[in-house]
């Protein structure tokens, strides 16, 4: 899991977000740092 993905999970948990909330986050796309679809958002889509 990338550092960015860990931050999304930690932040979502601290904010009390559900899988649907995480799925709907508007995360920035920066090719050197993250893929087009964040792995956490892909996992959240599978849960919903």
Secondary structure as UniProt FT lines:
FT   HELIX           3..14
FT   TURN            15..16
FT   HELIX           19..23
FT   TURN            31..33
FT   HELIX           39..47
//
